[in-house]
């Protein structure tokens, strides 16, 4: 069985991404939540994750003797291991667009992430609305993220985005 090493899903969007993907796709896995006690080399967190992930970070997916780290690498591995789950669109152009959007969300929007840190338990609807809907948002990229997500929902037949009520983007 797959084993997914993650941090606190409330604060770690990096951990949440593969967790949501696997859950939504109905892929069975064991969740191993590591407490962010410290990021020092001698911390329990680092001592636990270091033998699994060469980056010393979560998430990391273990499948037998194989360890896959990084959210996009985990998504790609899951898509290849479970092709019947249709984790990527089957249409070449739609798949290229989906991968571009995922890569941009993965490596871009640093201003958005810096100004809007993740805290699922907090009720910050006013801040969220202002960040995603206002043309004068602080980071200048939130509106782009909102537009990209809406565009993909409209033009894609990608079940991961369109057939479930989950707001993955």
ABEGO torsion letter per residue (X at the ends): XBBBBBBBAAABAAAAAAAAAAAAAGBBBBBBBBBBABABAABAAAAAAAAABAAGBOBBBBBEABBBBEAAAAAAAAAAABAAAGABBABAAAAAAAAAAAAAAAABGAAAAAABBBBAABBAAAAAAAAAABAABAAGAAAAAAAAAAAAAAABABAAAAABABBAX
